[in-house]
Amino acid sequence: MKSIQTMQSLFDLNGQVALVTGSGRGLGYFMAEALARAGAQVILNGRTETTLQQAREEMASKGLNVHTSVFDVTNEDEIRMAITTIEQEIGPIRILVNNAGIQVRKPLVEFEEAQWDALMNTNLKGAFLVARNVVKGMISRQSGKIINICSVNSELGRASISPYTASKGGIKMLTKGMAAEWARHNIQVNGLGPGYFKTDLTRALWQDEAFDAWLCQRTPANRWGNPDELGGPIVFLASGASAYMNGHILYVDGGMTASV
């Protein structure tokens, strides 16, 4: 019984404050819910107050301890003020999940410079800005977890999303660089790389019969992922169970990156 209790305690997030960017909907919402179910006080983040409040109310109705913080991950002044408020009013941020991201699907030759900049600023620069500001407290406490949300497209290219793959490839290498710099402060920085999951944000893809057939054929598991299947991996990376794991990208993709 003692060994079982010890193993369970490795995944216990009680008392931990977790900030999840871009968590008002989509996979960010499901990962935030999983952290809350593991005991963390979760801060939902996004740019739209109404979306966050709806998400908070939904989670609160399930008995989960959640808060909201409205800021744009591309605006460092907003980030700095939000982190100060969170740490003063709720507690030190022990877990950071850099999830905020956008997608623009179109041929690369038609991609506009402004679209490229917006995508890179949100997907890559945003993770850098938020992490740089949160990690200062983690360094002073000599403890912390940073989880950068990568993608199978950190490894694989696909027509019509080349700038997105570039941003996610950058997130993979930023994760490794952060780990190389911050591991000595007892900070674990790892990436989580989801494959293709059914959410409202991917509805156009999974309702497209041709794409759905291609995806299932391309994925060894022969199906899309269910969002709650990211719960275990995100809690693992946020918990003491991954204490000696650093600079690793954990792909949860039904085997897509393992096969040709």
Protein Blocks (a to p, Z undefined) as FASTA:
>chain_A
ZZmmmmmmmmpcghiacddehilgcjllmmmmmmmmnopacddddfbfklmmmmmmmmmm
nopacddddddfklmklmmmmmmmmmmmnopcfbdcdfbccdddddfklpcfklmmmmmm
mmmmmmmmmmmmmmmmmmmnopacddddddfklmbccehilmmmmmmmmmmmmmmmmmmm
mmmnopacddddddddddfklmmmmmmmklmmmmmmmpmnlpacdfklmmmmmmmmmmmk
lmmgghiacddehhmmmpZZ
